[in-house]
Amino acid sequence: MVRDIAIIGDHFILPEMFEKELRKVCPHEGLNCRLRLEDWPNSPVNHGYSGDPDILIKEFIGDFDEVTAFIGNAEVLIMHQSPVTDAMLHSLPNLRFIACSRGGPVNVDVEAANRRGVKVVRAPGRNASAVAEFTIGAILAETRKIRIGHETMRKGVWRGDLYRADTTGRELNEMTVGVIGYGKIGTRLVKILRAFGCRILVSDPYVQLDISDLEAGVEQICLDSLLEQSDVVTLHPRVTEETTQMINKETLSKMKSDALLVNTARGPLCNYDDLYEALVNGTIGSAMLETFAIEPTPPDWPLLQLENVTLTPHIAGASVRTAQYAAQVLAEDVKNYITGAPLNNLCVA
């Protein structure tokens, strides 16, 4: 039996990579693979956080009609950030299986797929190591003055004064780091942080700490206490109704006046107007921002102009290993679907 498989990749996870990993685990299966390349990240995704009630999916790229036409009669769809809506599923009666290479397939209307009997799988933790490593780098760039030293030397200024006791940075082993969100990324980050010898606080009301973290002295406390006690606060929850703009004027006011806020998760977690005010008036000391309310950020966005902010263009999860691992995880579940084996990462709305 020949399986008709539509594969949509982009310049991060190429469609050829998806096909290569699939054929590795299904060497004897008849696979008719059709490939499509989207222009991301050269072209931005539609974030879908504007509140439009007609768009139930988030963070997608591709025209609905064009993607529907490409999928056509395929039984299986393998993709990264392509949109899948209820209306699209209505036009795709042969589609029975969707493999989305993301930790959370926010670009798929999973509830509609479940209702129509279409199975959806994902790639949980695909970039957990990449984001955790990046977060460590982000913290050090700010706390050890790497960013400001780099910027001034580029301008021909030698900041020898950064060796002064009143301007130099602090080591992680003397600091308290608060981790908000203890999922795949948060747990990985905590294990890396332990090697630095810092005090680690975790706030996540929906999970319990891993026994090894408990034995290592990691503490699980409420959000308010974490904000009050932490020298560094780093965000790692998913975007939900509960976590949207969880960093705002009220929560920022609970933080130390010299605290560093790190957001390598998602832009909607922060009220950026409130954060700007907090950084300008000294409510907190500095921020490292990797995700934003609007992406790409407008060139005149006020936060881009502040000297106490480190900025990167939403690249924390970008690594060669992330792309390869995500393709491998999906390939395994497509094989399981074809052979009738249990699925590893089934999504249920």
N, C-alpha and C positions, 0 to 999 in steps of 0.2 A: 504494500500500500504506500502510495506517495503522499506525503504531507505537504500541503501548500502553506508556506511560512513567509510572512511579511516581516522584514527587518528594517527598522528605522534607527539610524545612528546619527552621530554628529561629529564635530572635529575633536571632541574629547573621547567619546567611545565610538570608534568608527564602526559602521555596519559590518565591515569585513572582519572585525574582531569578534563581534557577536557570532557571525557565521563560523569562523574558525573554531571557537570554543565549543559550539554546538556540534560540529562535525567530529570533533575529538571524542565526545562522549556518545555519539550516535553514529559510529562508523558503518553500521550495517543497515541503517534506516534509509528509506527513500525520502529525500528531502528536496523539495522544490523551493529554493530560497530566492526571494526578490529583495533587492536592497535599495534603500533610499537614504540620502544624506541631507540632513538639515544643516543650516549655516551657523548654529550656535557653537562656540561663544562669540563668533564674529558679529552675529546679530543677537540682540537681547531677547530673553524670554518675556512672555506676557505673565506678569506676576499675579494678576487676578486678585490683588488685595485692596482694590478700590471700592469694594462693597457692592459691585454690580450683582443684583439678585439673579440675573439670568446666566451668570457664569459661576458654576459650582466647583470648578476645578481651579487649580493654582499652578503657577510656574511651568508653563507649557510653551512650546514653539511649534508652529506649523498651522496652516490654514485648515479649518475643520473639513471643508469639502475636498481639498486636495489630499489630505491624509486619508479620508474615507475612500476616495477613489483608488488610492494606492493600495490600501488593505484589500479592497475588492472581495474576492471569494476566499481569502485566506482563512484557514482554521486557527492558526497561531500567529500572534503578533508579539514580536520581541522589539523593545524600544527603550529609550532613555527618557525623553521629555515630551513625547508626542501627546496631543490631547486625545482623550477618549471620553465622550459625553454620552448621555442617554440617547440623544437624537442620533448620534453617530452609530451607536450599537443597534438602534432600530433599523438602520440601513445596512447592517453587516450581519445577516442571519447565519452565515457560516462560521463566524468567529466564535470559538469556544474557549480560547485560552489566551491570556495576556500576561506577558512577562515584562515587568518594568524594573529597570536597573537602578532603583532608588531605594533608600531606606524607608521612606514614606511616599507612596505613589499618589501624591496630591494632584497630579495631572490626570488622574483616572477617576471617574465617578464609580467608585467601588460598589456603592450601594446599588446603583443601576445595573452594574455587571452581575452582582450576586442575584438580583431579582430576575435577570434574564438567563441565569444558569451559566454565565461566563466566569470561569475561574481566573483569579488574578493572583500572581505571585510577585514578590519584591526581592530586594537584595539588602536585608538588614545589616547594619554595621559596615557597609561597603567602604565608607571613608572614615571610620572611627579612628583608625591609627593615624591617618593623614591629618585629620582635624585636631586630634590630641597633640601631635607633634607640633603642628602649626601654632596652637595655643601656647605651648611652652615658649616657642620662639617669640610670639607676640608679647607675652609677659616680660621676657628678658629684654626685648627691644626697648621697652618703656622703663622698666625698673632699673636697668643697668646703663641707661642713657645712650644706648646704641643708636637709636633713631636720631636723637638730637646731635650727637657727635658726627654722624654721617652727613646730616643736612648742612651743618655749619662748615665742615671741611670741604664739601662740594662748593661752598661759596668762598673758599679761601680763608676761612676763619679757624684759627687753632684755639679750641676751647680748653685750654689748660686749667681754667677755673673749675671744670667738672671734677677735678681732684680735690676740691675744697670740701671740708666736712659738712658745710651747709648746702652744698649742691650735688654732691656725688650720690650714686645710687645705693640701693640696699640689696643684700643677698636674700635669696628665697629662704635659706635656712633660718632666717630670723623673722620671717613673715608668717602671717596667717592668710591662707588662700581659701576663699569660699567658692564652692562649686555648686551652681544651681542647675539641677537636672542630672540624674544618675542613670542615664540610659547607656547605650553602647559607647558613645563618645565620653560621657562623664565618667564612666567606670574606667575606661582606658586612661583618661587624663589623670585620675586619682592615682592609679598605679605608677605612672611616670613621676608625678609630683612627690610620691613617697620617697623616691631616691634623692630628692633635694633636701630632705630633712625638715621641711616646713610643717607647720600645724595645718591640718586640712579639715575644713568643715564642709558638710554636704547638706543641701536642702532639697528634698524631693518627697512629697507626702505619699507617693504611690508605690515606693519600693523600699526594701530593707537593704542595709549595707551587706556587701560580700563579707564572709567570715574572715578572709585574709585582711581586708581593709580594717575591720573592727579590731582584729588582733594587733594591727600596726598602729592603732591609736586614732584612726579617722573617726570623726565625730559627726553624727547626724542630728541636726538641730532645726528649729523653725526658721523661716525666711528672715523675719525681723532680727533675730539674734545673729544670724549669719551676716546680714548687712552691717550691723553695729560692730561686729568684732573683726571683720576681715580687712586686711590691707589690700588684697586683690579680690575682686568679685568677677567670676567668669561664668558666662551664660551658656547653657546647653540643653534647655528644654525644647520640646516641639512647640510650634505655634498652635495654640488652642484659644478658645474663648477666654479661658482662665489666665493664660500667660500673655495674651496680647497686651502690649504696653505695660507689662508688669514693672518695667523700669520707668518711673515717672517722678514727678516732683516730690510726692510723698515718700516713695522708697529711696530716692536719692538723698533725701534729707536725713535718712537713718544711717547713711554711710559715713565713714571717717573723712575728715576734710582733706587728707592726703591720699585717699584710696584711689586705686586704679580699677576702672571698669573695662572688662574685655567682652566684646560680642563677636564671636566667630560662629554664631548659630543662625539667627534670622533677624532681619530688620524690624518686623512688626513687634518684636519683644520690647522695643524701646520707644518711648515718646521722645523723639529727637529734639523737639523744641525745648522740652524740659531739660534734656541732657545738655543742650547748648548753654542754657542759663546756668545750670549747675557748674559747668566747666568755666564759664566766664566769671561768675561771682564767688568761686572758691568753695562751693558746697562739697565738691570732690576734687581730687588733685589732677587726674588725667584719665584718658580713655584710649583704648585700642579698638578700632572699629573696622570690621571686615565685611559686615553686611549692613544694608541701609534700607530706609523706608522707600526710596525710589532708586532703582538701578537701571542704567548708569546714573550716578549722582549728577545733578546739575552743576556746571562748572562754577557757578556763583553761590553754591550752597554754603551757608555760614560756617558749618563745622569744618569744612575743608581749609578754612583760613586760620584756625586756632593752632597755637604753638604747642599746646599740651595734649595733642591728639596724634596718634599713629594711625595711618590709614592704609588699607589694602583693598583691591577690587574684587572681593568675594572669591578668593582662590584657596581657601583653607582646605577644601576637600579635593583639590586638584593634585593628583599624583599619578604616575604611570601605573603604580600598583592598584590604585583605586579602580581605574578603568578595567584592568585585566581581571581583578577579583570579581567585580560586578558581573562581567560577562560570564565568568566561570560559574558563579552562583546561579545565574539564570539558566545557563546551559544544563545544569544538573536537574533543575525542576522541569524544564521542557522535556528532557529525557524521561523523567518520572511520569509526566503526563502521557507521553507517547506509549510508554511501557505499562501504564496502569499502576505504577508504584505510588506510595504515599508522597504527597508534596511536602517539601521542607518549609516553605515560607508562604503559605496560603494567606491571603488577606480576606478578612470578613468585616464588613461594615457594621 
